[in-house]
Amino acid sequence: MFTKNRVEAFSDGVLAIIITIMVLELKAPRQADISSIVHLLPHFFSYVLSFIYVGLYWNNHHHLFATVKQVSGKILWANTHLLFWLSLIPFSTSWMGETNFALLSTSIYGVILLMSAIAFYMLQRLIIASQGQHSLLKKALGRDIKGKLSVVLYLCGILFGLLNAWIAIVFYVIVAIMWIIPDTRIEHLMDKEEIQSEE
């Protein structure tokens, strides 16, 4: 088992680079007129949506590792697996913006979001397994309805995205809204555990 500090530092660095790449892909218009700004709107919208998603993953990753004291080799690889899928977000964001939300690019964007969610779920499961029967994370997550519903909505977005890209975007936005509302399950349990340990 290893300490978690390097995992958190590496993950923070990768997520910071992902955001940097996305913003560098957002090119300023060459002319100062309304049509240039209108042309930029698909790029800007895809950037905003992806920025929110990366921010959500950073936030949830931080909360997730707040329950962890030590990490195993399996957890290290699961975390790397998550970072791999997240690192593809700048590519899919740029492609979706460049193609004005074409059917294929919008569906591929959904596939990357789905795989990121699956990777995050796998990381959670390995952390729970490493914590044993009285896993703090398992208590905090409960049945994890929000996590399971997210996967269903991503799948709907991918499938409907093959018919109409904007329906897919609606599904992706719904998932982002679901998670942008702060998830306080882990915080509440951590505070409760801290109070009990002080007593």
N, C-alpha and C positions, 0 to 999 in steps of 0.2 A: 504493500500500500504506500501511496505517496501523498504529500501535502497538495492541497487544491490551488495554492497561490499561482503557480505557473500556468495551470489550465485556465484560470480566470483571466490572467494577464494576457495570455496568448489569444484567447477568445475575444477579449475587448479590442486587442490590436487588429485582429482580422475584421471584426465588425466595423471598426473605424475606417479601415481601408476600403471595405465594401461601399460605405457611404461616400467616401472620397471619390471612388471610381464613378459612382452614379452621378455625382454633381459635376464631374469633369465631362461626362457625356452630354450634359445639358448645355448646348452651345448657344451663345447669345446671337440674336438676329443681326444680319449685316446691315439692314436698313432700319431706320427709325420711323416705321409706319405701322398702322393697325394690321395690315395683311401679314406682316412678318410675325407679329405677336400671335395672331390667330393660327398661323402655321406652326408656332411653337407649343400651342396648347396641348396636343396629344403627348408630347415629350414631357411637358411640365406635370400633367396629370399622372402619367405613369411614374414619374420621379416621386411625386408626393405620396402616391399609394405605396410604392416600394420603400420609401423612407419610413413611413409609418410601420410597415411590416418589420423592417430591420430594427427599428426602435422597440417594437413589441418583443421581438426575440431577445434583444439585449436585456430588456427589463425582466422578462421571465427567466432568462438564463441566470441573471443575478439572484433572483429569488430562489431558483432551483438550487444553486450552489451554496446559498445561505444555510441549507439543511445538511450540507455535506462537511465532514471533517477531514476525511481522507479519500483518495481516489485510487481505483485499481487500473490495471492495464486495459481492461474491457471498457471502463468508463472513459479512459483517454481516447480509445478508438471510436467509441460512440460519439464523443464530443467532436472528434475530427470529422466523422461522417456527417454530423449536423452542419459543421462549418463548410464542408464541401458543397452541400446543397444551397446554403445561404450565399456562398461565393458566386453562384450562377445567377443570382437575382439581378446584378447589374447588366449582364448579357441580355436576359429576357426583358428587362425594363427598357433597354435601348431598342431592342428589336420591336417590341410592342409599340413604342412611340414612333419609330421610323416608318412602320407599316400602317400607321393610323388604326391600330387595334384590329388588324386582320384576323381572320378566324384561327389560322394555325398559330400565329405568334401569341395570341391571347390564350389559347388552350395550352401551349407549352409553358407559358407563365404560370398557369394554374397547376400544371404537373410539377413544376419546381416548388410552388407553395405547398402542394400536397406532400411531396417527398421531404420537404423541410419539416412539416408537421409530423410525419411518420418517424423521421430521425430524432426529433425532439421527444416523441413518445418512447422510442427505444432507449434513449438516454435516461428518461425518467424511470423506466422499468429496471434498468441496470443499477441505478442509484438505490431504488427501493430494495432490490435483491441484496445489495451490499449492506444495507442497514438492518436486515433481519426482520424478525417477527414484529417488533415494535417500531417500525419505520415511521419517522416523523413525517417524511414526504408522503407516505401512503395515507396517513391520517389527514394530512392537509388536503390532498387531492380528492379524497372520497371516491365517488363513482366517476369523477371527471367528465361530467356530461358536456361541458363546454368544449373540451378537447375532442371528444368523439363526434359532437355535432359539427365541429370545424371540418373534420375529414369528410363527412357526408356533404357539406356545402361545397367544399373544393371539388369533389367528384361531380356534383351537379353542375358546377361552373365549367368544368372541363368538357362534360358531355354536351351541355347546352351551348357552350362556346363554339362547338363545331357547326351549330346552326345559326347562332347570332352572338357576336362577340360582346355586345353590350349587356346581354343577359348574364354572360359569364362575369363581366366586370361587376354587375350588381351583387352576385354571389360573393366575389372576393371582397367587395366593400363591406358587405354584411358581416363577414368573418372579422375584418379589421375593427369594425365598430364594436362587435362582441368583446374583443380583447382589449380595446382601448379603454373600456370601463375598467378601472383598476381591480385586479384580482387580489383580494386581501387574505385568501385562505392561508397561505404560508405565513404571512406577517402575523395574523391573529394567533396561529398555533405557536409560532416562535415566541411571541410576547407571553403567552400562557405558560409555556415551558420555562421561560426565564423567571416568571413570578413564582412558579412552583419550586424551582431550584433555590431561589432566595429564601423561601420559607423553610 
